[in-house]
Amino acid sequence: MSLNEEDNFLEEDDDEGIELKTIPISEYVKLRREQRKQEQQAFEDKLKVLKEKTAKLKRELGYKD
């Protein structure tokens, strides 16, 4: 057996111990929806901060809205 064959053999052994968790589609959709809400909230928070910084810089530089 060559080294490459041994490496492949060892990799296959590692995969055997992994159990895949299955969840119903409805549960997956619920999890993704919650994750998306969190991502959206984080995005909106960052956007708010950037808008505030932009407004402050515009005031400091004398731009008119």
mmCIF file as gemmi writes it, N, C-alpha and C atoms, coordinates in Angstrom:
data_model
loop_
_atom_site.group_PDB
_atom_site.id
_atom_site.type_symbol
_atom_site.label_atom_id
_atom_site.label_alt_id
_atom_site.label_comp_id
_atom_site.label_asym_id
_atom_site.label_entity_id
_atom_site.label_seq_id
_atom_site.pdbx_PDB_ins_code
_atom_site.Cartn_x
_atom_site.Cartn_y
_atom_site.Cartn_z
_atom_site.occupancy
_atom_site.B_iso_or_equiv
_atom_site.pdbx_formal_charge
_atom_site.auth_seq_id
_atom_site.auth_asym_id
_atom_site.pdbx_PDB_model_num
ATOM 1 N N . MET Axp A 1 ? 0.848 -1.175 0 1 0 ? 1 A 1
ATOM 2 C CA . MET Axp A 1 ? 0 0 0 1 0 ? 1 A 1
ATOM 3 C C . MET Axp A 1 ? 0.895 1.24 0 1 0 ? 1 A 1
ATOM 4 N N . SER Axp A 2 ? 0.607 2.179 -0.89 1 0 ? 2 A 1
ATOM 5 C CA . SER Axp A 2 ? 1.401 3.405 -0.941 1 0 ? 2 A 1
ATOM 6 C C . SER Axp A 2 ? 0.93 4.375 0.136 1 0 ? 2 A 1
ATOM 7 N N . LEU Axp A 3 ? 1.681 5.438 0.323 1 0 ? 3 A 1
ATOM 8 C CA . LEU Axp A 3 ? 1.315 6.437 1.331 1 0 ? 3 A 1
ATOM 9 C C . LEU Axp A 3 ? -0.032 7.082 1.019 1 0 ? 3 A 1
ATOM 10 N N . ASN Axp A 4 ? -0.282 7.354 -0.255 1 0 ? 4 A 1
ATOM 11 C CA . ASN Axp A 4 ? -1.56 7.968 -0.629 1 0 ? 4 A 1
ATOM 12 C C . ASN Axp A 4 ? -2.727 7.05 -0.3 1 0 ? 4 A 1
ATOM 13 N N . GLU Axp A 5 ? -2.568 5.773 -0.557 1 0 ? 5 A 1
ATOM 14 C CA . GLU Axp A 5 ? -3.633 4.818 -0.238 1 0 ? 5 A 1
ATOM 15 C C . GLU Axp A 5 ? -3.852 4.753 1.265 1 0 ? 5 A 1
ATOM 16 N N . GLU Axp A 6 ? -2.769 4.814 2.034 1 0 ? 6 A 1
ATOM 17 C CA . GLU Axp A 6 ? -2.904 4.794 3.49 1 0 ? 6 A 1
ATOM 18 C C . GLU Axp A 6 ? -3.619 6.045 3.979 1 0 ? 6 A 1
ATOM 19 N N . ASP Axp A 7 ? -3.278 7.195 3.408 1 0 ? 7 A 1
ATOM 20 C CA . ASP Axp A 7 ? -3.942 8.44 3.795 1 0 ? 7 A 1
ATOM 21 C C . ASP Axp A 7 ? -5.439 8.362 3.521 1 0 ? 7 A 1
ATOM 22 N N . ASN Axp A 8 ? -5.797 7.876 2.339 1 0 ? 8 A 1
ATOM 23 C CA . ASN Axp A 8 ? -7.214 7.748 2.001 1 0 ? 8 A 1
ATOM 24 C C . ASN Axp A 8 ? -7.908 6.78 2.948 1 0 ? 8 A 1
ATOM 25 N N . PHE Axp A 9 ? -7.25 5.704 3.286 1 0 ? 9 A 1
ATOM 26 C CA . PHE Axp A 9 ? -7.817 4.707 4.184 1 0 ? 9 A 1
ATOM 27 C C . PHE Axp A 9 ? -8.064 5.317 5.559 1 0 ? 9 A 1
ATOM 28 N N . LEU Axp A 10 ? -7.1 6.097 6.056 1 0 ? 10 A 1
ATOM 29 C CA . LEU Axp A 10 ? -7.257 6.733 7.36 1 0 ? 10 A 1
ATOM 30 C C . LEU Axp A 10 ? -8.378 7.767 7.342 1 0 ? 10 A 1
ATOM 31 N N . GLU Axp A 11 ? -8.487 8.516 6.251 1 0 ? 11 A 1
ATOM 32 C CA . GLU Axp A 11 ? -9.558 9.508 6.144 1 0 ? 11 A 1
ATOM 33 C C . GLU Axp A 11 ? -10.921 8.834 6.175 1 0 ? 11 A 1
ATOM 34 N N . GLU Axp A 12 ? -11.045 7.693 5.52 1 0 ? 12 A 1
ATOM 35 C CA . GLU Axp A 12 ? -12.313 6.971 5.521 1 0 ? 12 A 1
ATOM 36 C C . GLU Axp A 12 ? -12.677 6.53 6.928 1 0 ? 12 A 1
ATOM 37 N N . ASP Axp A 13 ? -11.694 6.089 7.704 1 0 ? 13 A 1
ATOM 38 C CA . ASP Axp A 13 ? -11.96 5.662 9.073 1 0 ? 13 A 1
ATOM 39 C C . ASP Axp A 13 ? -12.47 6.819 9.92 1 0 ? 13 A 1
ATOM 40 N N . ASP Axp A 14 ? -11.911 8 9.719 1 0 ? 14 A 1
ATOM 41 C CA . ASP Axp A 14 ? -12.352 9.164 10.48 1 0 ? 14 A 1
ATOM 42 C C . ASP Axp A 14 ? -13.809 9.497 10.186 1 0 ? 14 A 1
ATOM 43 N N . ASP Axp A 15 ? -14.224 9.336 8.947 1 0 ? 15 A 1
ATOM 44 C CA . ASP Axp A 15 ? -15.591 9.673 8.558 1 0 ? 15 A 1
ATOM 45 C C . ASP Axp A 15 ? -16.616 8.734 9.188 1 0 ? 15 A 1
ATOM 46 N N . GLU Axp A 16 ? -16.232 7.51 9.486 1 0 ? 16 A 1
ATOM 47 C CA . GLU Axp A 16 ? -17.182 6.529 9.998 1 0 ? 16 A 1
ATOM 48 C C . GLU Axp A 16 ? -17.733 6.908 11.366 1 0 ? 16 A 1
ATOM 49 N N . GLY Axp A 17 ? -16.976 7.62 12.174 1 0 ? 17 A 1
ATOM 50 C CA . GLY Axp A 17 ? -17.419 7.962 13.514 1 0 ? 17 A 1
ATOM 51 C C . GLY Axp A 17 ? -18.345 9.162 13.566 1 0 ? 17 A 1
ATOM 52 N N . ILE Axp A 18 ? -18.546 9.83 12.451 1 0 ? 18 A 1
ATOM 53 C CA . ILE Axp A 18 ? -19.366 11.037 12.43 1 0 ? 18 A 1
ATOM 54 C C . ILE Axp A 18 ? -20.831 10.656 12.235 1 0 ? 18 A 1
ATOM 55 N N . GLU Axp A 19 ? -21.669 11.129 13.155 1 0 ? 19 A 1
ATOM 56 C CA . GLU Axp A 19 ? -23.102 10.921 12.997 1 0 ? 19 A 1
ATOM 57 C C . GLU Axp A 19 ? -23.716 12.209 12.49 1 0 ? 19 A 1
ATOM 58 N N . LEU Axp A 20 ? -24.522 12.09 11.467 1 0 ? 20 A 1
ATOM 59 C CA . LEU Axp A 20 ? -25.19 13.261 10.932 1 0 ? 20 A 1
ATOM 60 C C . LEU Axp A 20 ? -26.526 13.437 11.636 1 0 ? 20 A 1
ATOM 61 N N . LYS Axp A 21 ? -26.783 14.662 12.053 1 0 ? 21 A 1
ATOM 62 C CA . LYS Axp A 21 ? -28.038 14.953 12.731 1 0 ? 21 A 1
ATOM 63 C C . LYS Axp A 21 ? -29.052 15.376 11.679 1 0 ? 21 A 1
ATOM 64 N N . THR Axp A 22 ? -30.197 14.734 11.679 1 0 ? 22 A 1
ATOM 65 C CA . THR Axp A 22 ? -31.243 15.121 10.745 1 0 ? 22 A 1
ATOM 66 C C . THR Axp A 22 ? -32.324 15.871 11.499 1 0 ? 22 A 1
ATOM 67 N N . ILE Axp A 23 ? -32.826 16.916 10.859 1 0 ? 23 A 1
ATOM 68 C CA . ILE Axp A 23 ? -33.905 17.688 11.465 1 0 ? 23 A 1
ATOM 69 C C . ILE Axp A 23 ? -35.003 17.865 10.421 1 0 ? 23 A 1
ATOM 70 N N . PRO Axp A 24 ? -36.218 18.008 10.867 1 0 ? 24 A 1
ATOM 71 C CA . PRO Axp A 24 ? -37.313 18.222 9.913 1 0 ? 24 A 1
ATOM 72 C C . PRO Axp A 24 ? -37.139 19.548 9.17 1 0 ? 24 A 1
ATOM 73 N N . ILE Axp A 25 ? -37.687 19.615 7.989 1 0 ? 25 A 1
ATOM 74 C CA . ILE Axp A 25 ? -37.571 20.826 7.182 1 0 ? 25 A 1
ATOM 75 C C . ILE Axp A 25 ? -38.169 22.016 7.913 1 0 ? 25 A 1
ATOM 76 N N . SER Axp A 26 ? -39.286 21.82 8.58 1 0 ? 26 A 1
ATOM 77 C CA . SER Axp A 26 ? -39.922 22.934 9.291 1 0 ? 26 A 1
ATOM 78 C C . SER Axp A 26 ? -39.004 23.493 10.375 1 0 ? 26 A 1
ATOM 79 N N . GLU Axp A 27 ? -38.276 22.609 11.054 1 0 ? 27 A 1
ATOM 80 C CA . GLU Axp A 27 ? -37.329 23.051 12.084 1 0 ? 27 A 1
ATOM 81 C C . GLU Axp A 27 ? -36.179 23.831 11.445 1 0 ? 27 A 1
ATOM 82 N N . TYR Axp A 28 ? -35.696 23.343 10.306 1 0 ? 28 A 1
ATOM 83 C CA . TYR Axp A 28 ? -34.617 24.024 9.587 1 0 ? 28 A 1
ATOM 84 C C . TYR Axp A 28 ? -35.059 25.42 9.155 1 0 ? 28 A 1
ATOM 85 N N . VAL Axp A 29 ? -36.276 25.507 8.623 1 0 ? 29 A 1
ATOM 86 C CA . VAL Axp A 29 ? -36.8 26.8 8.177 1 0 ? 29 A 1
ATOM 87 C C . VAL Axp A 29 ? -36.904 27.752 9.354 1 0 ? 29 A 1
ATOM 88 N N . LYS Axp A 30 ? -37.372 27.252 10.485 1 0 ? 30 A 1
ATOM 89 C CA . LYS Axp A 30 ? -37.499 28.079 11.681 1 0 ? 30 A 1
ATOM 90 C C . LYS Axp A 30 ? -36.129 28.581 12.138 1 0 ? 30 A 1
ATOM 91 N N . LEU Axp A 31 ? -35.135 27.7 12.139 1 0 ? 31 A 1
ATOM 92 C CA . LEU Axp A 31 ? -33.779 28.085 12.538 1 0 ? 31 A 1
ATOM 93 C C . LEU Axp A 31 ? -33.195 29.126 11.582 1 0 ? 31 A 1
ATOM 94 N N . ARG Axp A 32 ? -33.37 28.9 10.287 1 0 ? 32 A 1
ATOM 95 C CA . ARG Axp A 32 ? -32.849 29.849 9.291 1 0 ? 32 A 1
ATOM 96 C C . ARG Axp A 32 ? -33.543 31.195 9.409 1 0 ? 32 A 1
ATOM 97 N N . ARG Axp A 33 ? -34.853 31.189 9.676 1 0 ? 33 A 1
ATOM 98 C CA . ARG Axp A 33 ? -35.602 32.434 9.819 1 0 ? 33 A 1
ATOM 99 C C . ARG Axp A 33 ? -35.08 33.229 11.012 1 0 ? 33 A 1
ATOM 100 N N . GLU Axp A 34 ? -34.846 32.533 12.122 1 0 ? 34 A 1
ATOM 101 C CA . GLU Axp A 34 ? -34.324 33.19 13.321 1 0 ? 34 A 1
ATOM 102 C C . GLU Axp A 34 ? -32.917 33.734 13.06 1 0 ? 34 A 1
ATOM 103 N N . GLN Axp A 35 ? -32.091 32.938 12.387 1 0 ? 35 A 1
ATOM 104 C CA . GLN Axp A 35 ? -30.73 33.373 12.067 1 0 ? 35 A 1
ATOM 105 C C . GLN Axp A 35 ? -30.772 34.604 11.156 1 0 ? 35 A 1
ATOM 106 N N . ARG Axp A 36 ? -31.671 34.612 10.191 1 0 ? 36 A 1
ATOM 107 C CA . ARG Axp A 36 ? -31.796 35.741 9.268 1 0 ? 36 A 1
ATOM 108 C C . ARG Axp A 36 ? -32.245 36.997 10.007 1 0 ? 36 A 1
ATOM 109 N N . LYS Axp A 37 ? -33.162 36.842 10.965 1 0 ? 37 A 1
ATOM 110 C CA . LYS Axp A 37 ? -33.601 37.99 11.765 1 0 ? 37 A 1
ATOM 111 C C . LYS Axp A 37 ? -32.425 38.594 12.524 1 0 ? 37 A 1
ATOM 112 N N . GLN Axp A 38 ? -31.597 37.728 13.106 1 0 ? 38 A 1
ATOM 113 C CA . GLN Axp A 38 ? -30.434 38.206 13.855 1 0 ? 38 A 1
ATOM 114 C C . GLN Axp A 38 ? -29.445 38.912 12.932 1 0 ? 38 A 1
ATOM 115 N N . GLU Axp A 39 ? -29.21 38.334 11.755 1 0 ? 39 A 1
ATOM 116 C CA . GLU Axp A 39 ? -28.301 38.956 10.793 1 0 ? 39 A 1
ATOM 117 C C . GLU Axp A 39 ? -28.844 40.308 10.338 1 0 ? 39 A 1
ATOM 118 N N . GLN Axp A 40 ? -30.148 40.378 10.101 1 0 ? 40 A 1
ATOM 119 C CA . GLN Axp A 40 ? -30.772 41.627 9.664 1 0 ? 40 A 1
ATOM 120 C C . GLN Axp A 40 ? -30.66 42.691 10.746 1 0 ? 40 A 1
ATOM 121 N N . GLN Axp A 41 ? -30.866 42.311 12.002 1 0 ? 41 A 1
ATOM 122 C CA . GLN Axp A 41 ? -30.772 43.259 13.109 1 0 ? 41 A 1
ATOM 123 C C . GLN Axp A 41 ? -29.346 43.784 13.246 1 0 ? 41 A 1
ATOM 124 N N . ALA Axp A 42 ? -28.365 42.892 13.118 1 0 ? 42 A 1
ATOM 125 C CA . ALA Axp A 42 ? -26.962 43.306 13.202 1 0 ? 42 A 1
ATOM 126 C C . ALA Axp A 42 ? -26.627 44.275 12.064 1 0 ? 42 A 1
ATOM 127 N N . PHE Axp A 43 ? -27.131 43.985 10.872 1 0 ? 43 A 1
ATOM 128 C CA . PHE Axp A 43 ? -26.902 44.859 9.725 1 0 ? 43 A 1
ATOM 129 C C . PHE Axp A 43 ? -27.514 46.233 9.96 1 0 ? 43 A 1
ATOM 130 N N . GLU Axp A 44 ? -28.755 46.256 10.45 1 0 ? 44 A 1
ATOM 131 C CA . GLU Axp A 44 ? -29.432 47.53 10.696 1 0 ? 44 A 1
ATOM 132 C C . GLU Axp A 44 ? -28.712 48.346 11.769 1 0 ? 44 A 1
ATOM 133 N N . ASP Axp A 45 ? -28.198 47.671 12.793 1 0 ? 45 A 1
ATOM 134 C CA . ASP Axp A 45 ? -27.442 48.37 13.839 1 0 ? 45 A 1
ATOM 135 C C . ASP Axp A 45 ? -26.185 49.018 13.264 1 0 ? 45 A 1
ATOM 136 N N . LYS Axp A 46 ? -25.459 48.272 12.436 1 0 ? 46 A 1
ATOM 137 C CA . LYS Axp A 46 ? -24.242 48.809 11.815 1 0 ? 46 A 1
ATOM 138 C C . LYS Axp A 46 ? -24.577 49.958 10.87 1 0 ? 46 A 1
ATOM 139 N N . LEU Axp A 47 ? -25.666 49.807 10.12 1 0 ? 47 A 1
ATOM 140 C CA . LEU Axp A 47 ? -26.081 50.852 9.192 1 0 ? 47 A 1
ATOM 141 C C . LEU Axp A 47 ? -26.429 52.136 9.934 1 0 ? 47 A 1
ATOM 142 N N . LYS Axp A 48 ? -27.111 52.001 11.061 1 0 ? 48 A 1
ATOM 143 C CA . LYS Axp A 48 ? -27.481 53.169 11.866 1 0 ? 48 A 1
ATOM 144 C C . LYS Axp A 48 ? -26.23 53.92 12.326 1 0 ? 48 A 1
ATOM 145 N N . VAL Axp A 49 ? -25.232 53.171 12.81 1 0 ? 49 A 1
ATOM 146 C CA . VAL Axp A 49 ? -23.979 53.786 13.264 1 0 ? 49 A 1
ATOM 147 C C . VAL Axp A 49 ? -23.292 54.509 12.104 1 0 ? 49 A 1
ATOM 148 N N . LEU Axp A 50 ? -23.257 53.871 10.945 1 0 ? 50 A 1
ATOM 149 C CA . LEU Axp A 50 ? -22.613 54.498 9.788 1 0 ? 50 A 1
ATOM 150 C C . LEU Axp A 50 ? -23.347 55.766 9.355 1 0 ? 50 A 1
ATOM 151 N N . LYS Axp A 51 ? -24.673 55.738 9.391 1 0 ? 51 A 1
ATOM 152 C CA . LYS Axp A 51 ? -25.441 56.934 9.029 1 0 ? 51 A 1
ATOM 153 C C . LYS Axp A 51 ? -25.166 58.066 10.008 1 0 ? 51 A 1
ATOM 154 N N . GLU Axp A 52 ? -25.074 57.732 11.299 1 0 ? 52 A 1
ATOM 155 C CA . GLU Axp A 52 ? -24.773 58.751 12.309 1 0 ? 52 A 1
ATOM 156 C C . GLU Axp A 52 ? -23.387 59.347 12.088 1 0 ? 52 A 1
ATOM 157 N N . LYS Axp A 53 ? -22.405 58.497 11.805 1 0 ? 53 A 1
ATOM 158 C CA . LYS Axp A 53 ? -21.045 58.982 11.554 1 0 ? 53 A 1
ATOM 159 C C . LYS Axp A 53 ? -20.999 59.854 10.305 1 0 ? 53 A 1
ATOM 160 N N . THR Axp A 54 ? -21.729 59.446 9.269 1 0 ? 54 A 1
ATOM 161 C CA . THR Axp A 54 ? -21.771 60.221 8.031 1 0 ? 54 A 1
ATOM 162 C C . THR Axp A 54 ? -22.378 61.592 8.28 1 0 ? 54 A 1
ATOM 163 N N . ALA Axp A 55 ? -23.481 61.621 9.019 1 0 ? 55 A 1
ATOM 164 C CA . ALA Axp A 55 ? -24.135 62.901 9.322 1 0 ? 55 A 1
ATOM 165 C C . ALA Axp A 55 ? -23.201 63.805 10.124 1 0 ? 55 A 1
ATOM 166 N N . LYS Axp A 56 ? -22.489 63.234 11.082 1 0 ? 56 A 1
ATOM 167 C CA . LYS Axp A 56 ? -21.556 64.01 11.905 1 0 ? 56 A 1
ATOM 168 C C . LYS Axp A 56 ? -20.432 64.591 11.042 1 0 ? 56 A 1
ATOM 169 N N . LEU Axp A 57 ? -19.873 63.766 10.164 1 0 ? 57 A 1
ATOM 170 C CA . LEU Axp A 57 ? -18.802 64.242 9.286 1 0 ? 57 A 1
ATOM 171 C C . LEU Axp A 57 ? -19.298 65.342 8.351 1 0 ? 57 A 1
ATOM 172 N N . LYS Axp A 58 ? -20.507 65.177 7.829 1 0 ? 58 A 1
ATOM 173 C CA . LYS Axp A 58 ? -21.061 66.201 6.941 1 0 ? 58 A 1
ATOM 174 C C . LYS Axp A 58 ? -21.21 67.525 7.68 1 0 ? 58 A 1
ATOM 175 N N . ARG Axp A 59 ? -21.689 67.458 8.931 1 0 ? 59 A 1
ATOM 176 C CA . ARG Axp A 59 ? -21.829 68.686 9.729 1 0 ? 59 A 1
ATOM 177 C C . ARG Axp A 59 ? -20.464 69.324 9.958 1 0 ? 59 A 1
ATOM 178 N N . GLU Axp A 60 ? -19.469 68.499 10.309 1 0 ? 60 A 1
ATOM 179 C CA . GLU Axp A 60 ? -18.125 69.015 10.585 1 0 ? 60 A 1
ATOM 180 C C . GLU Axp A 60 ? -17.491 69.645 9.35 1 0 ? 60 A 1
ATOM 181 N N . LEU Axp A 61 ? -17.782 69.08 8.184 1 0 ? 61 A 1
ATOM 182 C CA . LEU Axp A 61 ? -17.186 69.588 6.948 1 0 ? 61 A 1
ATOM 183 C C . LEU Axp A 61 ? -18.016 70.697 6.308 1 0 ? 61 A 1
ATOM 184 N N . GLY Axp A 62 ? -19.176 70.977 6.87 1 0 ? 62 A 1
ATOM 185 C CA . GLY Axp A 62 ? -19.989 72.079 6.379 1 0 ? 62 A 1
ATOM 186 C C . GLY Axp A 62 ? -20.921 71.738 5.232 1 0 ? 62 A 1
ATOM 187 N N . TYR Axp A 63 ? -21.135 70.464 4.963 1 0 ? 63 A 1
ATOM 188 C CA . TYR Axp A 63 ? -22.086 70.085 3.922 1 0 ? 63 A 1
ATOM 189 C C . TYR Axp A 63 ? -23.501 70.354 4.41 1 0 ? 63 A 1
ATOM 190 N N . LYS Axp A 64 ? -24.366 70.679 3.447 1 0 ? 64 A 1
ATOM 191 C CA . LYS Axp A 64 ? -25.773 70.874 3.789 1 0 ? 64 A 1
ATOM 192 C C . LYS Axp A 64 ? -26.554 69.663 3.298 1 0 ? 64 A 1
ATOM 193 N N . ASP Axp A 65 ? -27.49 69.208 4.104 1 0 ? 65 A 1
ATOM 194 C CA . ASP Axp A 65 ? -28.276 68.012 3.751 1 0 ? 65 A 1
ATOM 195 C C . ASP Axp A 65 ? -29.201 68.257 2.611 1 0 ? 65 A 1
